[in-house]
Amino acid sequence: MTEFPSPGSDLLHSRRTHFHGSKVEMGVECFDRGIKSDGTLQIEALNSENVKGSMRFSATSGNNAMNSISTFTAKWIGRFCSPTSAR
């Protein structure tokens, strides 16, 4: 985990990354101006062309809270994007 402050702010954030075979997990934690936030991104390679993943993010400040959870799937469509490559 890497921690570092932001100049001119009480911001402190840390990052962490873990690799497990075909999976990677990345996380971040931040504290700035009374707001604490953290999130995790997980990605798994299903094969050489397809991945799936999820993201979780939350932030709190006093009695206020925000939470977000997302999932996704993605497919390699080519080295360059063009209007015809998405067909």
Gaussian input, Z-matrix of N, CA and C with variables (Angstrom, degrees):
# hf/3-21g

backbone

0 1
 N
 C     1     B1
 C     2     B2     1     A1
 N     3     B3     2     A2     1     D1
 C     4     B4     3     A3     2     D2
 C     5     B5     4     A4     3     D3
 N     6     B6     5     A5     4     D4
 C     7     B7     6     A6     5     D5
 C     8     B8     7     A7     6     D6
 N     9     B9     8     A8     7     D7
 C    10    B10     9     A9     8     D8
 C    11    B11    10    A10     9     D9
 N    12    B12    11    A11    10    D10
 C    13    B13    12    A12    11    D11
 C    14    B14    13    A13    12    D12
 N    15    B15    14    A14    13    D13
 C    16    B16    15    A15    14    D14
 C    17    B17    16    A16    15    D15
 N    18    B18    17    A17    16    D16
 C    19    B19    18    A18    17    D17
 C    20    B20    19    A19    18    D18
 N    21    B21    20    A20    19    D19
 C    22    B22    21    A21    20    D20
 C    23    B23    22    A22    21    D21
 N    24    B24    23    A23    22    D22
 C    25    B25    24    A24    23    D23
 C    26    B26    25    A25    24    D24
 N    27    B27    26    A26    25    D25
 C    28    B28    27    A27    26    D26
 C    29    B29    28    A28    27    D27
 N    30    B30    29    A29    28    D28
 C    31    B31    30    A30    29    D29
 C    32    B32    31    A31    30    D30
 N    33    B33    32    A32    31    D31
 C    34    B34    33    A33    32    D32
 C    35    B35    34    A34    33    D33
 N    36    B36    35    A35    34    D34
 C    37    B37    36    A36    35    D35
 C    38    B38    37    A37    36    D36
 N    39    B39    38    A38    37    D37
 C    40    B40    39    A39    38    D38
 C    41    B41    40    A40    39    D39
 N    42    B42    41    A41    40    D40
 C    43    B43    42    A42    41    D41
 C    44    B44    43    A43    42    D42
 N    45    B45    44    A44    43    D43
 C    46    B46    45    A45    44    D44
 C    47    B47    46    A46    45    D45
 N    48    B48    47    A47    46    D46
 C    49    B49    48    A48    47    D47
 C    50    B50    49    A49    48    D48
 N    51    B51    50    A50    49    D49
 C    52    B52    51    A51    50    D50
 C    53    B53    52    A52    51    D51
 N    54    B54    53    A53    52    D52
 C    55    B55    54    A54    53    D53
 C    56    B56    55    A55    54    D54
 N    57    B57    56    A56    55    D55
 C    58    B58    57    A57    56    D56
 C    59    B59    58    A58    57    D57
 N    60    B60    59    A59    58    D58
 C    61    B61    60    A60    59    D59
 C    62    B62    61    A61    60    D60
 N    63    B63    62    A62    61    D61
 C    64    B64    63    A63    62    D62
 C    65    B65    64    A64    63    D63
 N    66    B66    65    A65    64    D64
 C    67    B67    66    A66    65    D65
 C    68    B68    67    A67    66    D66
 N    69    B69    68    A68    67    D67
 C    70    B70    69    A69    68    D68
 C    71    B71    70    A70    69    D69
 N    72    B72    71    A71    70    D70
 C    73    B73    72    A72    71    D71
 C    74    B74    73    A73    72    D72
 N    75    B75    74    A74    73    D73
 C    76    B76    75    A75    74    D74
 C    77    B77    76    A76    75    D75
 N    78    B78    77    A77    76    D76
 C    79    B79    78    A78    77    D77
 C    80    B80    79    A79    78    D78
 N    81    B81    80    A80    79    D79
 C    82    B82    81    A81    80    D80
 C    83    B83    82    A82    81    D81
 N    84    B84    83    A83    82    D82
 C    85    B85    84    A84    83    D83
 C    86    B86    85    A85    84    D84
 N    87    B87    86    A86    85    D85
 C    88    B88    87    A87    86    D86
 C    89    B89    88    A88    87    D87
 N    90    B90    89    A89    88    D88
 C    91    B91    90    A90    89    D89
 C    92    B92    91    A91    90    D90
 N    93    B93    92    A92    91    D91
 C    94    B94    93    A93    92    D92
 C    95    B95    94    A94    93    D93
 N    96    B96    95    A95    94    D94
 C    97    B97    96    A96    95    D95
 C    98    B98    97    A97    96    D96
 N    99    B99    98    A98    97    D97
 C   100   B100    99    A99    98    D98
 C   101   B101   100   A100    99    D99
 N   102   B102   101   A101   100   D100
 C   103   B103   102   A102   101   D101
 C   104   B104   103   A103   102   D102
 N   105   B105   104   A104   103   D103
 C   106   B106   105   A105   104   D104
 C   107   B107   106   A106   105   D105
 N   108   B108   107   A107   106   D106
 C   109   B109   108   A108   107   D107
 C   110   B110   109   A109   108   D108
 N   111   B111   110   A110   109   D109
 C   112   B112   111   A111   110   D110
 C   113   B113   112   A112   111   D111
 N   114   B114   113   A113   112   D112
 C   115   B115   114   A114   113   D113
 C   116   B116   115   A115   114   D114
 N   117   B117   116   A116   115   D115
 C   118   B118   117   A117   116   D116
 C   119   B119   118   A118   117   D117
 N   120   B120   119   A119   118   D118
 C   121   B121   120   A120   119   D119
 C   122   B122   121   A121   120   D120
 N   123   B123   122   A122   121   D121
 C   124   B124   123   A123   122   D122
 C   125   B125   124   A124   123   D123
 N   126   B126   125   A125   124   D124
 C   127   B127   126   A126   125   D125
 C   128   B128   127   A127   126   D126
 N   129   B129   128   A128   127   D127
 C   130   B130   129   A129   128   D128
 C   131   B131   130   A130   129   D129
 N   132   B132   131   A131   130   D130
 C   133   B133   132   A132   131   D131
 C   134   B134   133   A133   132   D132
 N   135   B135   134   A134   133   D133
 C   136   B136   135   A135   134   D134
 C   137   B137   136   A136   135   D135
 N   138   B138   137   A137   136   D136
 C   139   B139   138   A138   137   D137
 C   140   B140   139   A139   138   D138
 N   141   B141   140   A140   139   D139
 C   142   B142   141   A141   140   D140
 C   143   B143   142   A142   141   D141
 N   144   B144   143   A143   142   D142
 C   145   B145   144   A144   143   D143
 C   146   B146   145   A145   144   D144
 N   147   B147   146   A146   145   D145
 C   148   B148   147   A147   146   D146
 C   149   B149   148   A148   147   D147
 N   150   B150   149   A149   148   D148
 C   151   B151   150   A150   149   D149
 C   152   B152   151   A151   150   D150
 N   153   B153   152   A152   151   D151
 C   154   B154   153   A153   152   D152
 C   155   B155   154   A154   153   D153
 N   156   B156   155   A155   154   D154
 C   157   B157   156   A156   155   D155
 C   158   B158   157   A157   156   D156
 N   159   B159   158   A158   157   D157
 C   160   B160   159   A159   158   D158
 C   161   B161   160   A160   159   D159
 N   162   B162   161   A161   160   D160
 C   163   B163   162   A162   161   D161
 C   164   B164   163   A163   162   D162
 N   165   B165   164   A164   163   D163
 C   166   B166   165   A165   164   D164
 C   167   B167   166   A166   165   D165
 N   168   B168   167   A167   166   D166
 C   169   B169   168   A168   167   D167
 C   170   B170   169   A169   168   D168
 N   171   B171   170   A170   169   D169
 C   172   B172   171   A171   170   D170
 C   173   B173   172   A172   171   D171
 N   174   B174   173   A173   172   D172
 C   175   B175   174   A174   173   D173
 C   176   B176   175   A175   174   D174
 N   177   B177   176   A176   175   D175
 C   178   B178   177   A177   176   D176
 C   179   B179   178   A178   177   D177
 N   180   B180   179   A179   178   D178
 C   181   B181   180   A180   179   D179
 C   182   B182   181   A181   180   D180
 N   183   B183   182   A182   181   D181
 C   184   B184   183   A183   182   D182
 C   185   B185   184   A184   183   D183
 N   186   B186   185   A185   184   D184
 C   187   B187   186   A186   185   D185
 C   188   B188   187   A187   186   D186
 N   189   B189   188   A188   187   D187
 C   190   B190   189   A189   188   D188
 C   191   B191   190   A190   189   D189
 N   192   B192   191   A191   190   D190
 C   193   B193   192   A192   191   D191
 C   194   B194   193   A193   192   D192
 N   195   B195   194   A194   193   D193
 C   196   B196   195   A195   194   D194
 C   197   B197   196   A196   195   D195
 N   198   B198   197   A197   196   D196
 C   199   B199   198   A198   197   D197
 C   200   B200   199   A199   198   D198
 N   201   B201   200   A200   199   D199
 C   202   B202   201   A201   200   D200
 C   203   B203   202   A202   201   D201
 N   204   B204   203   A203   202   D202
 C   205   B205   204   A204   203   D203
 C   206   B206   205   A205   204   D204
 N   207   B207   206   A206   205   D205
 C   208   B208   207   A207   206   D206
 C   209   B209   208   A208   207   D207
 N   210   B210   209   A209   208   D208
 C   211   B211   210   A210   209   D209
 C   212   B212   211   A211   210   D210
 N   213   B213   212   A212   211   D211
 C   214   B214   213   A213   212   D212
 C   215   B215   214   A214   213   D213
 N   216   B216   215   A215   214   D214
 C   217   B217   216   A216   215   D215
 C   218   B218   217   A217   216   D216
 N   219   B219   218   A218   217   D217
 C   220   B220   219   A219   218   D218
 C   221   B221   220   A220   219   D219
 N   222   B222   221   A221   220   D220
 C   223   B223   222   A222   221   D221
 C   224   B224   223   A223   222   D222
 N   225   B225   224   A224   223   D223
 C   226   B226   225   A225   224   D224
 C   227   B227   226   A226   225   D225
 N   228   B228   227   A227   226   D226
 C   229   B229   228   A228   227   D227
 C   230   B230   229   A229   228   D228
 N   231   B231   230   A230   229   D229
 C   232   B232   231   A231   230   D230
 C   233   B233   232   A232   231   D231
 N   234   B234   233   A233   232   D232
 C   235   B235   234   A234   233   D233
 C   236   B236   235   A235   234   D234
 N   237   B237   236   A236   235   D235
 C   238   B238   237   A237   236   D236
 C   239   B239   238   A238   237   D237
 N   240   B240   239   A239   238   D238
 C   241   B241   240   A240   239   D239
 C   242   B242   241   A241   240   D240
 N   243   B243   242   A242   241   D241
 C   244   B244   243   A243   242   D242
 C   245   B245   244   A244   243   D243
 N   246   B246   245   A245   244   D244
 C   247   B247   246   A246   245   D245
 C   248   B248   247   A247   246   D246
 N   249   B249   248   A248   247   D247
 C   250   B250   249   A249   248   D248
 C   251   B251   250   A250   249   D249
 N   252   B252   251   A251   250   D250
 C   253   B253   252   A252   251   D251
 C   254   B254   253   A253   252   D252
 N   255   B255   254   A254   253   D253
 C   256   B256   255   A255   254   D254
 C   257   B257   256   A256   255   D255
 N   258   B258   257   A257   256   D256
 C   259   B259   258   A258   257   D257
 C   260   B260   259   A259   258   D258

   B1=1.4427
   B2=1.5247
   B3=1.3213
   B4=1.4551
   B5=1.5153
   B6=1.3234
   B7=1.4589
   B8=1.5176
   B9=1.3130
   B10=1.4555
   B11=1.5118
   B12=1.3473
   B13=1.4691
   B14=1.5168
   B15=1.3142
   B16=1.4518
   B17=1.5273
   B18=1.3382
   B19=1.4602
   B20=1.5259
   B21=1.3324
   B22=1.4530
   B23=1.5161
   B24=1.3028
   B25=1.4559
   B26=1.5155
   B27=1.3301
   B28=1.4575
   B29=1.5262
   B30=1.3374
   B31=1.4519
   B32=1.5224
   B33=1.2912
   B34=1.4544
   B35=1.5107
   B36=1.3200
   B37=1.4555
   B38=1.5168
   B39=1.2951
   B40=1.4538
   B41=1.5226
   B42=1.3121
   B43=1.4554
   B44=1.5145
   B45=1.3023
   B46=1.4511
   B47=1.5250
   B48=1.3170
   B49=1.4594
   B50=1.5184
   B51=1.3171
   B52=1.4582
   B53=1.5250
   B54=1.3218
   B55=1.4587
   B56=1.5175
   B57=1.3258
   B58=1.4612
   B59=1.5260
   B60=1.3217
   B61=1.4655
   B62=1.5126
   B63=1.3374
   B64=1.4667
   B65=1.5314
   B66=1.3287
   B67=1.4677
   B68=1.5227
   B69=1.3287
   B70=1.4632
   B71=1.5208
   B72=1.3243
   B73=1.4593
   B74=1.5163
   B75=1.3270
   B76=1.4537
   B77=1.5186
   B78=1.3087
   B79=1.4513
   B80=1.5130
   B81=1.3161
   B82=1.4576
   B83=1.5250
   B84=1.3198
   B85=1.4547
   B86=1.5146
   B87=1.3236
   B88=1.4655
   B89=1.5269
   B90=1.3193
   B91=1.4628
   B92=1.5158
   B93=1.3341
   B94=1.4618
   B95=1.5224
   B96=1.3200
   B97=1.4586
   B98=1.5276
   B99=1.3210
   B100=1.4500
   B101=1.5151
   B102=1.3099
   B103=1.4587
   B104=1.5244
   B105=1.3310
   B106=1.4537
   B107=1.5197
   B108=1.3200
   B109=1.4582
   B110=1.5205
   B111=1.3119
   B112=1.4593
   B113=1.5229
   B114=1.3135
   B115=1.4524
   B116=1.5096
   B117=1.3191
   B118=1.4570
   B119=1.5214
   B120=1.3295
   B121=1.4567
   B122=1.5196
   B123=1.3336
   B124=1.4569
   B125=1.5210
   B126=1.3343
   B127=1.4536
   B128=1.5235
   B129=1.3356
   B130=1.4637
   B131=1.5204
   B132=1.3389
   B133=1.4555
   B134=1.5223
   B135=1.3264
   B136=1.4600
   B137=1.5205
   B138=1.3256
   B139=1.4606
   B140=1.5254
   B141=1.3197
   B142=1.4723
   B143=1.5222
   B144=1.3398
   B145=1.4625
   B146=1.5234
   B147=1.3356
   B148=1.4590
   B149=1.5193
   B150=1.3435
   B151=1.4646
   B152=1.5241
   B153=1.3229
   B154=1.4536
   B155=1.5150
   B156=1.3071
   B157=1.4495
   B158=1.5103
   B159=1.3245
   B160=1.4485
   B161=1.5168
   B162=1.3260
   B163=1.4520
   B164=1.5214
   B165=1.3189
   B166=1.4581
   B167=1.5159
   B168=1.3248
   B169=1.4526
   B170=1.5187
   B171=1.3211
   B172=1.4624
   B173=1.5164
   B174=1.3172
   B175=1.4644
   B176=1.5234
   B177=1.3257
   B178=1.4600
   B179=1.5178
   B180=1.3237
   B181=1.4563
   B182=1.5183
   B183=1.3220
   B184=1.4605
   B185=1.5144
   B186=1.3388
   B187=1.4636
   B188=1.5235
   B189=1.3171
   B190=1.4554
   B191=1.5242
   B192=1.3223
   B193=1.4674
   B194=1.5203
   B195=1.3186
   B196=1.4560
   B197=1.5169
   B198=1.3160
   B199=1.4535
   B200=1.5165
   B201=1.3340
   B202=1.4568
   B203=1.5240
   B204=1.3258
   B205=1.4603
   B206=1.5304
   B207=1.3280
   B208=1.4584
   B209=1.5192
   B210=1.3230
   B211=1.4602
   B212=1.5189
   B213=1.3187
   B214=1.4522
   B215=1.5203
   B216=1.3116
   B217=1.4534
   B218=1.5223
   B219=1.3102
   B220=1.4622
   B221=1.5224
   B222=1.3141
   B223=1.4569
   B224=1.5143
   B225=1.3167
   B226=1.4573
   B227=1.5139
   B228=1.3474
   B229=1.4601
   B230=1.5190
   B231=1.2986
   B232=1.4505
   B233=1.5151
   B234=1.3021
   B235=1.4609
   B236=1.5214
   B237=1.3230
   B238=1.4549
   B239=1.5187
   B240=1.3235
   B241=1.4538
   B242=1.5125
   B243=1.3099
   B244=1.4616
   B245=1.5270
   B246=1.3188
   B247=1.4619
   B248=1.5354
   B249=1.3281
   B250=1.4583
   B251=1.5208
   B252=1.3446
   B253=1.4580
   B254=1.5147
   B255=1.3201
   B256=1.4577
   B257=1.5295
   B258=1.3020
   B259=1.4736
   B260=1.4899
   A1=107.55
   A2=116.35
   A3=122.26
   A4=108.43
   A5=117.35
   A6=120.96
   A7=109.21
   A8=116.36
   A9=119.81
   A10=110.27
   A11=116.90
   A12=120.95
   A13=111.19
   A14=115.93
   A15=121.61
   A16=108.24
   A17=118.73
   A18=120.67
   A19=112.62
   A20=117.08
   A21=122.28
   A22=114.39
   A23=118.70
   A24=121.57
   A25=109.17
   A26=116.23
   A27=119.13
   A28=110.14
   A29=115.86
   A30=121.82
   A31=110.93
   A32=115.89
   A33=122.22
   A34=106.27
   A35=117.39
   A36=117.66
   A37=110.36
   A38=114.61
   A39=121.02
   A40=108.58
   A41=115.18
   A42=121.48
   A43=108.46
   A44=116.25
   A45=121.01
   A46=108.50
   A47=115.65
   A48=121.39
   A49=108.37
   A50=116.41
   A51=122.27
   A52=108.52
   A53=116.37
   A54=122.42
   A55=108.86
   A56=117.76
   A57=123.98
   A58=107.83
   A59=118.09
   A60=120.47
   A61=111.35
   A62=116.47
   A63=120.99
   A64=112.51
   A65=117.19
   A66=121.57
   A67=110.64
   A68=115.10
   A69=121.77
   A70=107.56
   A71=115.40
   A72=121.37
   A73=108.13
   A74=115.82
   A75=121.85
   A76=108.45
   A77=116.59
   A78=120.23
   A79=111.63
   A80=115.39
   A81=121.62
   A82=108.34
   A83=115.84
   A84=122.76
   A85=107.51
   A86=116.31
   A87=121.15
   A88=110.15
   A89=115.34
   A90=121.53
   A91=106.50
   A92=116.45
   A93=120.69
   A94=108.97
   A95=116.91
   A96=123.87
   A97=112.50
   A98=116.24
   A99=120.86
   A100=115.59
   A101=117.87
   A102=121.68
   A103=108.89
   A104=115.87
   A105=121.03
   A106=107.75
   A107=116.58
   A108=119.69
   A109=109.59
   A110=115.02
   A111=119.83
   A112=108.67
   A113=114.12
   A114=119.11
   A115=111.55
   A116=114.86
   A117=122.14
   A118=109.00
   A119=116.20
   A120=123.24
   A121=107.46
   A122=116.90
   A123=122.12
   A124=108.37
   A125=116.58
   A126=122.10
   A127=108.21
   A128=116.16
   A129=121.37
   A130=109.27
   A131=116.85
   A132=121.39
   A133=108.09
   A134=116.83
   A135=121.06
   A136=111.15
   A137=115.61
   A138=123.70
   A139=106.57
   A140=118.13
   A141=120.01
   A142=113.83
   A143=118.04
   A144=120.12
   A145=114.60
   A146=119.13
   A147=121.04
   A148=111.84
   A149=114.74
   A150=121.32
   A151=108.54
   A152=114.99
   A153=121.11
   A154=106.66
   A155=116.02
   A156=117.88
   A157=113.05
   A158=113.42
   A159=120.74
   A160=109.62
   A161=115.04
   A162=121.61
   A163=108.44
   A164=115.45
   A165=121.91
   A166=107.35
   A167=117.71
   A168=121.61
   A169=108.65
   A170=117.46
   A171=120.95
   A172=109.46
   A173=114.72
   A174=121.40
   A175=107.90
   A176=116.63
   A177=121.59
   A178=109.94
   A179=114.94
   A180=122.63
   A181=106.84
   A182=117.17
   A183=120.00
   A184=110.40
   A185=116.33
   A186=121.23
   A187=113.33
   A188=117.80
   A189=121.91
   A190=110.50
   A191=115.55
   A192=120.17
   A193=110.13
   A194=115.28
   A195=122.41
   A196=107.32
   A197=116.70
   A198=121.96
   A199=108.92
   A200=115.51
   A201=120.65
   A202=108.72
   A203=115.94
   A204=121.72
   A205=107.16
   A206=116.26
   A207=121.57
   A208=109.71
   A209=115.71
   A210=121.11
   A211=107.92
   A212=116.86
   A213=120.08
   A214=111.00
   A215=114.81
   A216=123.22
   A217=106.10
   A218=116.33
   A219=119.77
   A220=109.62
   A221=115.66
   A222=122.31
   A223=109.28
   A224=116.54
   A225=123.14
   A226=107.64
   A227=117.26
   A228=119.74
   A229=112.07
   A230=118.28
   A231=120.69
   A232=111.31
   A233=114.34
   A234=120.41
   A235=111.89
   A236=116.98
   A237=122.30
   A238=108.94
   A239=117.41
   A240=121.82
   A241=109.61
   A242=116.52
   A243=121.65
   A244=107.16
   A245=118.05
   A246=119.91
   A247=113.06
   A248=118.26
   A249=120.38
   A250=113.12
   A251=119.74
   A252=120.61
   A253=112.21
   A254=119.74
   A255=121.84
   A256=112.67
   A257=118.35
   A258=121.55
   A259=111.78
   D1=136.30
   D2=179.58
   D3=-112.10
   D4=128.51
   D5=177.04
   D6=-117.87
   D7=139.96
   D8=176.37
   D9=-156.85
   D10=140.59
   D11=177.92
   D12=-84.28
   D13=157.56
   D14=175.26
   D15=-96.78
   D16=133.69
   D17=-179.39
   D18=-58.07
   D19=134.27
   D20=176.08
   D21=74.26
   D22=18.03
   D23=-177.04
   D24=-145.82
   D25=161.50
   D26=172.46
   D27=-88.66
   D28=15.37
   D29=-179.60
   D30=-65.16
   D31=128.62
   D32=172.49
   D33=-133.10
   D34=125.81
   D35=176.57
   D36=-138.05
   D37=155.34
   D38=-179.40
   D39=-132.91
   D40=150.77
   D41=178.64
   D42=-126.36
   D43=149.29
   D44=175.57
   D45=-145.02
   D46=145.31
   D47=178.72
   D48=-137.89
   D49=133.66
   D50=177.97
   D51=-129.18
   D52=136.54
   D53=176.56
   D54=-112.87
   D55=135.25
   D56=179.34
   D57=-137.74
   D58=87.14
   D59=-179.49
   D60=61.76
   D61=-113.04
   D62=-178.85
   D63=-92.42
   D64=11.22
   D65=-178.40
   D66=-118.18
   D67=147.33
   D68=173.17
   D69=-133.43
   D70=141.07
   D71=176.14
   D72=-128.28
   D73=127.65
   D74=179.17
   D75=-122.77
   D76=138.88
   D77=179.77
   D78=-137.37
   D79=158.56
   D80=178.19
   D81=-144.66
   D82=144.20
   D83=173.45
   D84=-131.01
   D85=134.86
   D86=-178.98
   D87=-133.99
   D88=149.02
   D89=170.89
   D90=-138.81
   D91=119.20
   D92=-177.98
   D93=-150.32
   D94=126.75
   D95=176.35
   D96=50.08
   D97=43.04
   D98=177.09
   D99=82.01
   D100=1.58
   D101=179.14
   D102=-105.53
   D103=122.93
   D104=176.84
   D105=-104.27
   D106=129.29
   D107=178.89
   D108=-137.27
   D109=151.82
   D110=175.56
   D111=-153.47
   D112=155.45
   D113=-179.39
   D114=-156.70
   D115=158.64
   D116=179.16
   D117=-137.06
   D118=135.41
   D119=175.19
   D120=-119.22
   D121=126.52
   D122=177.97
   D123=-120.94
   D124=132.41
   D125=178.56
   D126=-131.71
   D127=134.90
   D128=177.30
   D129=-125.88
   D130=126.40
   D131=174.82
   D132=-79.95
   D133=117.34
   D134=179.33
   D135=-81.10
   D136=-33.91
   D137=174.67
   D138=-163.28
   D139=-168.34
   D140=-175.22
   D141=-70.09
   D142=-11.12
   D143=-177.89
   D144=-121.63
   D145=-9.04
   D146=-173.14
   D147=-131.75
   D148=140.25
   D149=175.40
   D150=-133.47
   D151=159.21
   D152=170.47
   D153=-136.18
   D154=158.61
   D155=-178.67
   D156=-167.26
   D157=178.40
   D158=178.30
   D159=-147.65
   D160=156.85
   D161=177.63
   D162=-137.20
   D163=136.36
   D164=176.04
   D165=-127.04
   D166=134.22
   D167=179.31
   D168=-142.29
   D169=138.55
   D170=175.50
   D171=-142.29
   D172=151.57
   D173=177.45
   D174=-143.34
   D175=140.51
   D176=178.19
   D177=-135.19
   D178=146.04
   D179=175.90
   D180=-151.98
   D181=108.14
   D182=-177.37
   D183=62.43
   D184=-125.13
   D185=179.01
   D186=-90.88
   D187=4.67
   D188=-178.10
   D189=-99.72
   D190=142.01
   D191=179.43
   D192=-144.70
   D193=149.95
   D194=175.21
   D195=-135.68
   D196=134.73
   D197=177.69
   D198=-132.88
   D199=140.69
   D200=179.37
   D201=-139.96
   D202=133.67
   D203=176.26
   D204=-131.82
   D205=129.30
   D206=-179.76
   D207=-133.98
   D208=150.03
   D209=172.04
   D210=-128.58
   D211=156.77
   D212=-179.63
   D213=-153.42
   D214=159.83
   D215=167.82
   D216=-129.69
   D217=148.76
   D218=-179.07
   D219=-143.96
   D220=151.72
   D221=-179.71
   D222=-132.21
   D223=136.05
   D224=175.13
   D225=-67.57
   D226=122.92
   D227=-179.95
   D228=-111.73
   D229=-6.45
   D230=177.28
   D231=147.73
   D232=168.34
   D233=-178.44
   D234=-67.69
   D235=-33.79
   D236=-179.44
   D237=-125.25
   D238=144.97
   D239=176.62
   D240=-90.52
   D241=138.23
   D242=175.63
   D243=-147.73
   D244=163.73
   D245=-179.78
   D246=-57.73
   D247=-29.08
   D248=-177.89
   D249=-88.81
   D250=-13.89
   D251=-176.20
   D252=-76.77
   D253=-16.31
   D254=-178.62
   D255=-86.55
   D256=-1.31
   D257=-178.00
   D258=-80.02

